[in-house]
């Protein structure tokens, strides 16, 4: 994680729904962006909505048939990716036990997409459920940018 | 070498962002019918005050558009996206707005294959002054079999009753109690953080039936729950964006 500080929202996500739902396709868009404070601090702070996205996914696990998650990371340099806390994506492991198909798209803006995919798998390999779901074809990490209207 | 109409049509489709090129090609008698299909695909009508760049082959004042359509009625079949825009003019009075809308209603009713309508105004209140004639014309065109989308760049303040599977976007305002039935997709433009849950619930309950797809942003302060409750029976696609806060 280097010398980074991850900023996130100080409170939890409220309950998103109470009525029974059957969502065929849930799309979650989320981002990790650098905070512009280089003049004050020698390291980069990051602001992230990944924990909220993870919490939303956990709420929808039993009501979703197909999940697409799109993560936009505003990298400034190639080495920045090491500083990003991607651990909220571990939720995809348990989600893959209930959701038949999950597509994950991560775009860094500067890294070649295949390299981003390789780095991502490397960061998530400590989570057994994630690796299992990738091997079973339930979770697909894409190396091309997802464009959704 | 002869190039087929289909290939020319594809080529001119690529030229849509380059209007000057399309305008130049439209002056050729042979190419003109193919080019006009692309040139008039998206037309903007400026109401209110005089628009400096009007009549630029895609942005018109209402009377100029009416004249053009009278000269060449085939253009009506090319217009798929119609954007109606009020110019920001603090001196614009209600009477002028109503009069312009009334006049334009006669033209609006002639568009046979509209797919998308975009209504923009710098002031939400402008749409509150809709004349009955304009509202009827708008409702009529939104009920066309071709109509798919209606977007408000301000508050959705129309009390329309549309029965199409429309895509609707806009800001939720103190709307009159019309109802959008069988909405294909609803895109509230307000950050949900600024919406009071009870207002969203009230709006959704009185305006939406059979919602199939919802796209919204940052439901951090609540409100989404109320909306989902209203459309839980029909919602198939849910698209949520989580923004970063610094």
HADDOCK unambig.tbl for C-alpha pairs under 7 A between the chains (distance, minus, plus):
assign (segid A and resid 9 and name CA) (segid B and resid 245 and name CA) 6.97 0.50 0.50
assign (segid A and resid 13 and name CA) (segid B and resid 220 and name CA) 5.85 0.50 0.50
assign (segid A and resid 14 and name CA) (segid B and resid 220 and name CA) 6.76 0.50 0.50
assign (segid A and resid 14 and name CA) (segid B and resid 222 and name CA) 6.19 0.50 0.50
assign (segid A and resid 16 and name CA) (segid B and resid 224 and name CA) 6.02 0.50 0.50
assign (segid A and resid 16 and name CA) (segid B and resid 225 and name CA) 4.80 0.50 0.50
assign (segid A and resid 17 and name CA) (segid B and resid 225 and name CA) 4.20 0.50 0.50
assign (segid A and resid 17 and name CA) (segid B and resid 228 and name CA) 6.36 0.50 0.50
assign (segid A and resid 17 and name CA) (segid B and resid 229 and name CA) 6.93 0.50 0.50
assign (segid A and resid 18 and name CA) (segid B and resid 225 and name CA) 6.64 0.50 0.50
assign (segid A and resid 19 and name CA) (segid B and resid 229 and name CA) 5.35 0.50 0.50
assign (segid A and resid 19 and name CA) (segid B and resid 232 and name CA) 6.52 0.50 0.50
assign (segid A and resid 20 and name CA) (segid B and resid 232 and name CA) 6.71 0.50 0.50
assign (segid A and resid 21 and name CA) (segid B and resid 232 and name CA) 5.44 0.50 0.50
assign (segid A and resid 22 and name CA) (segid B and resid 236 and name CA) 6.99 0.50 0.50
assign (segid A and resid 23 and name CA) (segid B and resid 235 and name CA) 6.52 0.50 0.50
assign (segid A and resid 23 and name CA) (segid B and resid 236 and name CA) 4.80 0.50 0.50
assign (segid A and resid 23 and name CA) (segid B and resid 237 and name CA) 5.91 0.50 0.50
assign (segid A and resid 23 and name CA) (segid B and resid 238 and name CA) 6.91 0.50 0.50
assign (segid A and resid 24 and name CA) (segid B and resid 236 and name CA) 4.99 0.50 0.50
assign (segid A and resid 24 and name CA) (segid B and resid 237 and name CA) 5.94 0.50 0.50
assign (segid A and resid 25 and name CA) (segid B and resid 236 and name CA) 6.44 0.50 0.50
assign (segid A and resid 25 and name CA) (segid B and resid 237 and name CA) 4.82 0.50 0.50
assign (segid A and resid 25 and name CA) (segid B and resid 238 and name CA) 6.45 0.50 0.50
assign (segid A and resid 26 and name CA) (segid B and resid 237 and name CA) 5.90 0.50 0.50
assign (segid A and resid 26 and name CA) (segid B and resid 238 and name CA) 4.94 0.50 0.50
assign (segid A and resid 26 and name CA) (segid B and resid 239 and name CA) 5.90 0.50 0.50
assign (segid A and resid 27 and name CA) (segid B and resid 238 and name CA) 6.11 0.50 0.50
assign (segid A and resid 27 and name CA) (segid B and resid 239 and name CA) 4.41 0.50 0.50
assign (segid A and resid 27 and name CA) (segid B and resid 240 and name CA) 6.19 0.50 0.50
assign (segid A and resid 28 and name CA) (segid B and resid 239 and name CA) 5.92 0.50 0.50
assign (segid A and resid 28 and name CA) (segid B and resid 240 and name CA) 5.07 0.50 0.50
assign (segid A and resid 28 and name CA) (segid B and resid 241 and name CA) 5.88 0.50 0.50
assign (segid A and resid 29 and name CA) (segid B and resid 240 and name CA) 6.13 0.50 0.50
assign (segid A and resid 29 and name CA) (segid B and resid 241 and name CA) 4.40 0.50 0.50
assign (segid A and resid 29 and name CA) (segid B and resid 242 and name CA) 6.00 0.50 0.50
assign (segid A and resid 30 and name CA) (segid B and resid 241 and name CA) 6.00 0.50 0.50
assign (segid A and resid 30 and name CA) (segid B and resid 242 and name CA) 5.02 0.50 0.50
assign (segid A and resid 30 and name CA) (segid B and resid 243 and name CA) 6.55 0.50 0.50
assign (segid A and resid 31 and name CA) (segid B and resid 243 and name CA) 6.68 0.50 0.50
assign (segid A and resid 31 and name CA) (segid B and resid 244 and name CA) 6.41 0.50 0.50
assign (segid A and resid 32 and name CA) (segid B and resid 244 and name CA) 6.98 0.50 0.50
assign (segid A and resid 47 and name CA) (segid B and resid 244 and name CA) 6.00 0.50 0.50
assign (segid A and resid 47 and name CA) (segid B and resid 245 and name CA) 6.56 0.50 0.50
assign (segid A and resid 47 and name CA) (segid B and resid 246 and name CA) 6.09 0.50 0.50
assign (segid A and resid 48 and name CA) (segid B and resid 244 and name CA) 5.49 0.50 0.50
assign (segid A and resid 49 and name CA) (segid B and resid 242 and name CA) 5.89 0.50 0.50
assign (segid A and resid 49 and name CA) (segid B and resid 243 and name CA) 6.22 0.50 0.50
assign (segid A and resid 49 and name CA) (segid B and resid 244 and name CA) 5.25 0.50 0.50
assign (segid A and resid 53 and name CA) (segid B and resid 242 and name CA) 6.70 0.50 0.50
